[in-house]
């Protein structure tokens, strides 16, 4: 039988410690002690008194916040500032609504970003996604009270005069000659389809998309659209041609089921005086640009021509149905281009930053029993 010699380990010298062979392998990071495995910024407060440790931990948690977090919190704070300096009534009750939105969002943010909830578990990603969408939806429905509280006036006269001076025509007036029950129903169908195409993009992206970088590009762009649009409603409030130019049109809009649905949706859920910019223009345009830019990926490889066509019909519908002036539509197209360009750059910058710092992804991947491993980089 061979004899096995057991030797006592000798303490490493200073020189041997610096030798590459004695350095921990990169793949062994997970089994290192927390103090060693911790990213550099968090290590700053491991030793020493409680003050530096608490400060470093707080800074590290701030680095975990994602762009959509800053954007949402900044948007809600901007609403509060606008209400504080508004000229309308019921500003106090509106501020309480926005403060409630902000409080709920910050509470969930604290649970998610400080990892009180296990961020790679099933609860945390779903709660976070619902909170982001719910906060934006809540603020939209609250605009019905917020807009008159901030800006009790209407700028329809100035907007209409601007269109005539700059463009020489108001499309809703020019299109009046083509109004009939058939054409009204056609454009009402596409106008109402806006809600469907937004839903079929947002829900699969949030709950089925495994590529975190692609989801970040999409989410930042959409949030830029809605937060910027909602804030601009307060700067340029107006009722739209349907009400302001009602005495100019020679043909009444009348249609079937879809025209009725559009009227009911606008009357029941519309923010009112929410015309500049036209989000009915900005959102489909953004979706068309986003789909075209990612046409190498499924389903955008096949869906982008369809979305582009639907966008043209929805944009035309906003003017045919007399909801928007031409400058509203132009502003919506500009906003879509801005959100597409800036949103992708912010998302890609943040993706690289989070990988460099070693913090959790901006959107925690949702892992279902049937899911394969989530991806974080675009091919």
N, C-alpha and C positions, 0 to 999 in steps of 0.2 A: 504494500500500500504506500502511495507517495506521501511524503511528509509535507504538511502545509505549514509554512512559517507565518506566524502572526506577529506583526510589528506594531509597536505603539506609534500613533501619529505624532510627528514632530511639529512643533509650532512653526508656522510659516514666518520666514524672515520678511523684512520690509521690502526687499527686492523681489522676493517670490510673490508677494501679494500683488505687485504691479504687473507681473508677467501675465500675458493673455490667457495662459492655460488655467490660471487661478481665478479668472473673472467669470461671473455667472453667465451661463448661456442665455441668449435672448428668449429662448422658448421656456426658460425656467422662471420667468417673471411671475407667473401665477402662484408659484409655491413659495415665493419670498415672503418675508414678514411684511405686515402692512406698512411699516415705516419706510421700507426700501421700495416696495411696489407702488407706493403712492406717487402721483405725478409731482413734478418739482414745485409747482405753486403751492400744493397742499402740504408738502414737506416742510415749508418754511415755518409752520406753526406747530410742528410735532413736539419740539423740545421748548423749554423755557416756561415762562409763567402763563397763566390762563389768558391774559389779554392778547398777546401775539398769536396764540393758538386759535382763539375765537375769531380774531380778525382775519387770519389766513383762511380759516374755514369758510367765513362769510364771503371772502373774495372768490374762493374756489366755487362756491355755489352760484355766485353771480355769473361766472364763466360758463356754467351749465345752461343758463337761460338761452333760448334759441331766438332767432330773428322774429319768428311769429309771436313769441312772448313779448318782446320789446314793442313790436308793432301794435299788438292788441292793447297792451297796457298804455302805450302812448296815445292811441286812438281814444280810449276811454277817458284819459286825463284831458285830452283836447276837448272832448265833449263837456267835461266839467268846467273848463276854463271858458268855453263859449257860453255856457249857461250862466256862469258868474257875471259875465259882462253883457248878457243878452238884454234885449229891449222889450221882450214880451212878458206875458203873465205866466203864472204857475211854474216859474223856474225852480222853486224850492222842491216841489213834488218830482219834477224831472231829475233834479240832482240826486234825490234819494234813489230813484230807479237806477241811475248810472252808477252810483256808489254801491248799490247792491250787486250790479254786474261785476264791478271791479273787485269787490270783496270776495265773491264766489270764485272768480278767476284766479285771484292771488292765493286763495286757500288751496285750490287744486294744484296750482303751480308749486306751492310749498311742499305738498305731499309728493309730487312727481319729481321735481328737480333736486330735492334734498334726499330722494330715495327713501323716504319714510315708507312709501309703497314700493315694493320690489318692481323696478322699472322694466325688467324683462319678463315679468309675469303677465297673466292674461288681463288682470283688472286695470293696471296702470295705463297701458296704451289705449284701452277703450274709454276709460274715464277722461283721459286727456283729450282725445279726439272729440268726444261729445261736448266737452267744456268749450273748446275752441269754436266749434260750429254753433253751439247754443248761445255763447256770448255774442257772436256776430248777429245771429238771428234775433236775439232779444233786443239788441240795440236798434236793429232795423225797424221792428214793430213799434219801438218807443219813439222813433222819429216823428210819428204822427203828432205827438205832444211836444217833442223837443224842438222841431223846426219853428213852429209859431212862437215858442217861448224865447228862442234866440233871435229870429228874424221875422217879426210880425208883418213886414211889408212884402210886396211882390214886384219883381223886376220885368214883368212881361212887356211893358211898353218899351223899355230900353232894349230888351232882347229882340223884339220884333223890328224895331228901328235899325238895330245893328245888322240883322239879316238883310233887310232891304238895301241898306247903304253898302254893305260889303259884297253880298252875293247877288243882289238885284232881284231876288225872288224869295218867296216863302213857299217851300215845297208843299206844305199841307194845303195851301190855297190853290196852287197850281194843279195839284192832284184831285181837287174837288170835282173836276169835270169827268173823272173816271169812276166816281163813286156809284155803286149799285149794290144790291143785296149780295150778289155773287162775289164781287171784288172785295167787299167788306168782310165776308165770311172767309175768303181766301187768306187775307192778311191777318184776320183775327186768329185763324188757326196757327199761323206761324208766330204771331205775337205771344200766344199762350204756350206754344211749344218751347219758348225760352226757359220756362220753369223745368220742363222735362229734360232738355239737354244739359242744363246746369246740374240737375240731380244725377243724371247718368254719368256725369264726369266726376262729381264730388264724392259720391258714396263709394264707388269702386276704388277711387284713388285713396280714400281714407282707410277703407276696411279690407281691401284686397291687394293693394300695391305693395310688393315686397322690396322694391328698389327705393331706399330711403332718399337718395339724392334726387330722383325724379319726383317723388312726393314733395320734397322741399321746394323744388323749382315751381311746381304747380301751386302749392299752398301760399308761398310768398307772393306770387303773382296775383292770385285771387284775393288775398287779403289787401294787397295794395289797391286793387280795383275798388273794393267795397269801402274800405276805410277812407280812401281819398275822395271817392264819390260822395259818401255821406257827409263829409266835412264841407265839400264844395256846395252841397245843397244849401248850407247856411249862408254861404257867401253870395250866391246868385239864386235866390228863391223865386219861384214862378209857378203859375198854374198850368201853362201850356196853351197851345192854340185852341184846343177843344172848348175851353171856357173863355179865354180872352178874345178869341176871334169868332165866337159863335154867331155873331150877326153878319159875318162876311161870307160864310159858306152858303151855297145854293142847294146843296143836296144833304139830306140827313143820312147819317150812318145807320144802317139797319141790316141785320143779318140773322143767322140762325143760332145754333147752340154755342158755337165758339165765340161769337160776338157777345152773347149773353154771359159766358164764362169770363171773358175779359172785363166786361163792365163790372161784374160782381167782384172779381179779384181786386180791381183797382179801387172800388168803393169800400170794400171790407178791409183789405190788407195794405193798400197803398199808403205811402208816407205823406202824400199830398205835397204840393210845391217842391217835388223832387225831380226836377227836369234837367238841371245842368250839373254834371254831364249826364248823358243818357247811358245808364248802365245796361239797358236793353241793347244798346249798341256796343258798349265796351266789353261786356262779358262774352257774347258770341264771337266778337272779333279776336279777343284774347284766346279763346278756345281754338279758333281756327289757326292762329299763329302758333300756338303751343303744339297743336297736332301736326302742323306742317314741319316745325323744327325737329320734332321727334318721329318723323315719318318712317324711320328705319325700324322703329319698335312697333310691336302689336299693342293695341289695335289701330294705332294711328296710321299705320301703313295703308290701311283701307278706309279709315274713317275721315281723314282730313278733307277729301273733296266734298263729302257729304256735309261736314260741319261748315265748310266755306260757303256752300250753297245756302244752307239754312241761315247763316249769318247775313247774307245779302237780303234775304226775304224778311228777316226780323228787323233789320235796319230800315228797310223801306216801309215796313208796317208801322214803325214808330211815328213816321211822318204821315203816312196815308190815314192812319186812325187818329191823327191830330193830337198825339200826346206830346210831341217834341218839335221844337224849332230846329232849323238846320244847324245853327251853331252848337246846339246840344249834341247833335250827332257827330259833328266834327270834333268836339271836345271828347266824346266817348271813344272815337277812333284813336285820338292822340293818347288818351289815358291807357288804352289797350296796348299800344306800342310801348309806352313807358313801362307798364307793369311787366310786359314780356321781356324787355331788355334788362331792366334793373332787377326784376325778381330773380332771373336766372343767375345774374352776376352775384347777387347777395347770397343765394343758395349755394352756389359753387364755392364762394369764398368761405362761407361758414362751414361747409362740409370739410374743406381742407383744414380749417382752424380747429375743428373739433377732433379730427384725427390727429393733428399735431399735439394737442393738449391731452388727448386720451380721455375725453369726457363722453358721456352717453350721446347717442345720435339725437339730432334735432327732433325726429319723430321715432319713438321707440317701435321697433318692428312688431307687428301682430303675428303671433305664431299660433296657427290652428293645428289640430291633430293631423290634418291632411296636408299641411304646408311643408314645402321644402325649405332649405336654409335661405334666410332673407339675404338679399344683396344690398350693398351700400353704395356701389359705384356704378355709373353708367358704362356700358360697353364702349 
